[in-house]
Structures are given as structure tokens and as C-alpha cells.
């Protein structure tokens, strides 16, 4: 033991100083590296979180804008239901784009926005079913119009055919009164048919126009109800997209615009009722 102490004492002070300085330097390096590693981990986590937020924001922007676009198309589709032929067109097809876009929106939206959109989708689904039921009498009358129009055109074609035959008969200098009389009776019969089908078609159009007025009256009321549901949805969409500046003013402006539109709709409904 004494020998070891003697060996330690024999080491020059300058060596001990260098050794201590080296240990202190190494300790400082280790501490600095540890601090750098901590900062690097924090930075990497922040960058990853920021990129994730940017990806979500980009995805939301695309989905939200598509949903708003399809919402506008859905309103136009509902307004035109009375003019569509259910035998040639799927009456629900015009809302499929909106339903699909809304389903995507609910996957990426904030909970409050998703809940509001879900309620709006339900309202549009219910409204579509109601309108399809109300449009059935209109479609039946349109079918009658088509039938009478086809029969009228067919009768008119026969009238035109007989007129050609009568012209050929006269130009050939024939004097067979029985043949000419048969042509006259035939043309009068087809003219009577054409006149009847024209009258039936006119009556059907009058009935269609009356039903269409009633359909539009109720449609305006229904669209006003779902329109009021759209306001909080659009407000929350802007909030999710980070467009929060003047959000209160935006909502107030939308409500004011809807009140103005409702006023005009009320005036139109009164006019339709008087008519």
C-alpha cells in the first residue's frame, strides 16, 4: 500500500493537472452531447408533429372543398326532381356525390364538425325521400303527357298520309266517289283523334303545372330548413381549416343573407298562392 502511495506521489503535478483537465473536458463533452441529443429529439418530434398537421390540413382542405361543392349540386338536384323521369333516371343519384363526400369529411373532421355533418346528411336523406314521394303524382302526369303527345303525333301522321293520298287521287283525275269518300271519313276520324289527344295533353299539362307549383312551394320551405342547418356546418368547416379570423362576422353575414333569401322566398310563395 505504501508503495502505491509512493508511486502516486512520484507523479508530477503537471500530469495530474492534465489528467484532471481531460476528465473535466470529457465530462463537458458528455453533458453537451446529452443536451444536443435531447434538443434533437425534441426538434424531430416537433417536425414530425408539424408535418402530420400539414398532411391533415391538406387532406381536410381537399375533402371539405369537395363536400361544399357537392352540397351545392345536391340543392340543384332536389330543385329539379319534379322535372325528372324516374323510368330513365335514378332520382337519388344526384345526391350520391354529396353523401360520399360527407362520409369522407366525417373521417377527417373534428368531432363537432363530424356530428353536424352527420345531422345534415340525415336531413338531406329524409328530404330526398319526402320529395320523391311528392314527385310521384308529377311523374304520373308527365307519363300521361308523353302518351297523349305520342298518340297526337301518330294521328297527325295519319292525317298527313291521307292528305297525300287525296292529293294523288285528285292529281290522277280519278272520279271514284266511294274511294274519295272513304278517304274523307278516314281523315276526319284521325283529325278527331288528334284533337282529342291534344285536348287531353293540354289538360295534363295544366294539371302538371298546378302540381308543380305546390311541389315548389313545399320545396322552398324544406330548403329553408336544411339551409339553416348548413350555417353551423360551414362555420365549423372554416374553423377546422384554420380560417378563424372574423368567424363571428362570417356567421352573422350568412344568417343575414339567409334571412334576406327567406324574405324573397316568402314573397314568391305568396305570389304562387295567389296564382
Buried (B, 14 or more C-beta within 10 A) or exposed (E): EEEEEEEEEEEEEEEEEEEEEEEEEEEEEEEEEEEEEEEEEEEEEEEEEEEEEEEEBEEBBEBBEBBBEBBEBBBEBBBEBBEBEBEEEEBBEBBEBBBEBBBBBBEBBEEEBBBBBBEBBEBBEEBBEEBBEBBEBBBBBBBBBBBBBEBBEBBBEBBEEBEEBBEEBEEEEEEEEEEBEEBEEBBEBBBEBBEBBBEBBEBBBEBBEEBBEBBBBEBBEBBBEBBBBBBBBBBBBBBBEEEEEEEEEBBEEBEEEBEEBBEEBEEEBEEEEEE
